[in-house]
Amino acid sequence: MNATPHEPAAVHVEIIVDVPLDHAFTVFTEQFDQIKPREHNLLPVPIERTVLEPRAGGTIHDIGTDGSICTWARVLAYEPPDRLVFSWDIDPRWQIEPDPARTSEVEVRFIAETPDRTQVVLEHRNLDRHGEGWQNFTSLDRGNGWPLYLARYRDITTQTAVNTSASAGS
Amino acid sequence: MTVDPWYALGDPTRRRVFAQLAHGPCSVTEIARHLPVSRPAVSQHLRVLLDARLVDVRPQGRLRLYQVRPDGLAQLRNELESYWNQTLTTFKDVAEQTYAATTPTMQEADTP
């Protein structure tokens, strides 16, 4: 059901909320802990809470039930009530990516539609910077590596098979 | 002609060729060096992988370098799209609930 992506290395998601602009921004940044899906936990223990430090240069980190910390984003822009940008330091296998050059970024914009209604537009872009992340399955040639990798191809190949007329040649 | 990628990777030798490429772009000679397979045989396997659209080839100097196609991006996009959709849906719930709670007089605005 995806629309044709105009930018293949980005994901766009948006929603309308029936609250004023200020409230929307405040909830997103102050209660990020509540709204972030928890199933992709990078810590070995359950997440106690998630902290979003409300300033450029801050971080977003999960705190585990044993006190351990997983920092998975850097706050790049904090401009209440309009805009929030943070990095995504997680590689395609949902592990921490230590090299900032290989991270993507998420921009969240808050736009007042009416005094009581706000549009929230989220763009997760520069996904191609994760580049080789999904190609470096070192166990690809044995064990679980390659079927996993191939599963990632199934969708795309069925899609491309439709509009491929001549892939041979050259 | 398009080859089914499942068929293409059904062959163990082709899987090893593919795995080799997954570590980084390689020429036929480099692949053959790492595997107990002749260069012509490697070329044959690469042809099948190309037809299955699992790999790409690009010229570099006098070499032809083979590499895994970067289409894993599509899967990553799907995962993230679902992640952020879930986030925004929860966000809407929380934002609207907390707003209603902080508003002493209930909104006249019709509730959906």
Contacts between the chains, C-beta under 8 A, distances in Angstrom:
chain1	res1	chain2	res2	distance
A	2	B	78	7.6
A	2	B	81	7.2
A	5	B	77	7.2
A	8	B	73	6.5
A	8	B	74	8.0
A	8	B	77	7.5
A	9	B	73	6.6
A	11	B	77	5.4
A	11	B	80	4.8
A	11	B	81	4.8
A	11	B	84	6.4
A	13	B	81	6.4
A	13	B	84	4.3
A	13	B	85	5.4
A	13	B	88	5.7
A	14	B	88	7.4
A	15	B	88	4.3
A	15	B	89	7.0
A	15	B	91	7.2
A	15	B	92	5.5
A	16	B	92	7.9
A	17	B	91	7.2
A	17	B	92	4.8
A	17	B	95	4.9
A	17	B	96	6.2
A	18	B	96	5.6
A	18	B	99	7.6
A	18	B	109	7.0
A	19	B	95	4.9
A	19	B	96	5.9
A	19	B	99	4.1
A	20	B	99	7.6
A	23	B	95	6.4
A	23	B	98	7.5
A	23	B	99	5.2
A	23	B	102	7.9
A	24	B	95	5.6
A	27	B	91	6.8
A	27	B	94	5.8
A	27	B	95	4.3
A	27	B	98	6.0
A	28	B	91	5.9
A	28	B	95	7.5
A	31	B	94	5.8
A	31	B	98	7.5
A	34	B	90	7.1
A	34	B	94	5.5
A	35	B	87	5.6
A	35	B	90	4.4
A	35	B	91	4.4
A	35	B	94	5.7
A	36	B	87	6.0
A	36	B	90	8.0
A	37	B	83	5.9
A	37	B	86	4.8
A	37	B	87	6.1
A	37	B	90	7.5
A	40	B	83	7.0
A	92	B	72	6.8
A	92	B	75	7.9
A	92	B	76	4.9
A	106	B	84	7.9
A	116	B	107	7.5
A	116	B	109	6.5
A	120	B	88	6.4
A	120	B	91	7.1
A	122	B	84	5.4
A	122	B	87	7.8
A	122	B	88	6.4
A	124	B	80	5.4
A	124	B	84	6.3
A	127	B	73	6.1
A	127	B	76	6.0
A	127	B	77	6.6
A	127	B	80	7.4
A	128	B	70	7.5
A	128	B	73	6.6
A	130	B	76	6.9
A	131	B	70	7.5
A	132	B	24	7.8
A	134	B	72	3.5
A	134	B	73	7.7
A	134	B	75	7.4
A	134	B	76	6.7
A	135	B	22	5.1
A	135	B	23	8.0
A	135	B	68	5.1
A	135	B	70	7.4
A	135	B	72	6.8
A	136	B	22	7.0
A	136	B	23	7.0
A	137	B	22	6.1
A	138	B	23	7.6
A	140	B	18	7.5
A	140	B	19	4.1
A	140	B	22	4.9
A	141	B	15	6.5
A	141	B	16	5.4
A	141	B	19	3.5
A	141	B	20	7.7
A	145	B	19	7.6
A	146	B	9	6.7
A	146	B	15	6.0
A	146	B	18	7.4
A	146	B	19	6.6
A	149	B	22	7.2
A	149	B	72	7.6
A	150	B	5	6.7
A	150	B	6	7.2
A	150	B	9	5.8
A	152	B	71	7.9
A	152	B	72	5.1
A	152	B	74	7.8
A	152	B	75	4.0
A	153	B	5	5.6
A	153	B	54	6.7
A	153	B	71	6.5
A	153	B	72	7.6
A	153	B	75	8.0
A	154	B	5	7.6
A	155	B	74	6.1
A	155	B	75	6.7
A	155	B	78	7.2
A	156	B	71	4.4
A	156	B	74	4.4
A	156	B	75	7.4
A	157	B	5	5.1
A	157	B	52	7.5
A	157	B	53	6.1
A	157	B	71	7.8
A	159	B	74	7.7
A	160	B	53	6.1
A	160	B	71	7.8
A	161	B	2	5.7
A	164	B	2	5.5
A	164	B	53	7.1
A	167	B	1	7.4
A	167	B	2	5.4
A	167	B	50	7.6
A	167	B	51	6.3
A	167	B	53	5.8
A	168	B	1	5.0
A	168	B	50	8.0
A	168	B	51	6.0
A	170	B	57	7.2
